Amino acid sequence: MAQPSIITRDVEKLAEPTGNVYESVAIISKRARQISTNVKEELNGKLADFASSVDNLEEVFENREQIEISKFYERMPKPSNIAVEEFLEDKIMYRYPEEDDKTSEQDQ
């Protein structure tokens, strides 16, 4: 049986590290965006190797490597799922800009 693409999350567990579920979601969304950008750049880099200036139908249908690379990336977990797991496992470093400002003011 295929794993469900939707996982029920305990909102209180998400809110624990920050004390606020909205802050947690903001942190997770920023990390998911980072992951998505990195994966997209990696995929584009790999697919650029197959780019050719001549488009003929034989080349399009015969490029099995390109198809396999694309399928691999399609099967990868969603960036949001990866980010949530990283957050719950305390693998994401985050800080609050206000605290950085206060620290630099106290140093002066």
C-alpha positions in Angstrom: 0.0 0.0 0.0 1.3 3.5 -0.9 2.1 5.9 1.9 -0.4 8.7 2.3 0.7 12.0 1.1 -1.1 13.8 3.9 0.2 13.3 7.4 -1.7 14.5 10.4 0.5 16.6 12.6 0.1 17.5 16.3 -0.1 21.3 16.4 1.1 21.4 20.0 4.3 19.5 19.0 5.0 22.1 16.2 4.4 25.0 18.6 6.7 23.5 21.4 10.1 24.8 20.2 9.0 28.4 19.6 6.0 28.7 21.9 3.9 29.8 18.9 2.5 27.7 16.1 2.6 30.5 13.6 6.3 31.1 14.3 7.0 27.4 13.8 5.1 27.4 10.5 7.0 30.5 9.3 10.3 28.8 10.1 9.2 25.5 8.4 8.0 27.4 5.3 11.3 29.3 5.0 13.2 26.0 5.2 10.9 24.3 2.7 11.5 27.2 0.3 15.3 26.7 0.7 15.0 22.9 0.1 12.8 23.5 -2.9 15.2 26.0 -4.5 18.2 23.7 -3.9 16.4 20.7 -5.4 15.3 22.8 -8.4 18.8 24.1 -9.1 20.2 20.5 -8.8 17.6 19.1 -11.2 18.1 21.9 -13.7 21.8 21.4 -13.6 21.5 17.7 -14.3 18.9 18.3 -17.1 21.1 21.0 -18.7 23.5 18.2 -19.6 20.9 16.8 -21.9 20.0 20.2 -23.5 20.6 20.4 -27.2 20.1 23.1 -29.8 18.5 20.7 -32.2 15.0 19.4 -31.3 14.1 16.3 -33.2 11.5 13.8 -32.1 13.9 10.8 -32.0 16.0 12.6 -29.4 13.0 13.5 -27.3 11.7 10.0 -27.1 15.0 8.1 -26.8 16.5 10.0 -23.9 15.9 7.4 -21.1 18.5 8.9 -18.7 16.7 12.2 -18.7 13.4 10.5 -18.0 14.9 8.5 -15.1 16.4 11.6 -13.5 13.0 13.3 -13.7 11.2 10.3 -12.2 13.7 10.2 -9.4 13.0 13.8 -8.5 9.3 13.2 -8.7 9.5 10.4 -6.2 11.4 12.5 -3.7 9.5 13.7 -0.6 8.0 17.1 -0.8 10.2 20.0 0.6 7.5 20.8 3.1 7.6 17.3 4.6 11.4 17.3 4.8 11.2 20.8 6.5 8.7 19.6 9.1 10.7 16.5 9.9 13.9 18.6 10.3 12.0 21.1 12.5 10.6 18.3 14.7 14.1 16.7 15.0 15.6 20.1 16.0 17.8 20.2 12.9 16.9 23.7 11.8 18.8 26.7 13.3 16.8 29.9 13.5 17.1 33.1 15.3 15.0 36.2 15.9 16.2 39.4 14.3 15.0 41.6 17.2 17.3 39.7 19.6 20.2 40.3 17.3 19.4 44.0 17.3 19.2 44.1 21.1 22.5 42.3 21.4 24.3 44.7 19.1 22.8 47.7 20.9 24.0 46.4 24.3 27.6 45.9 22.9 27.9 49.6 22.1 
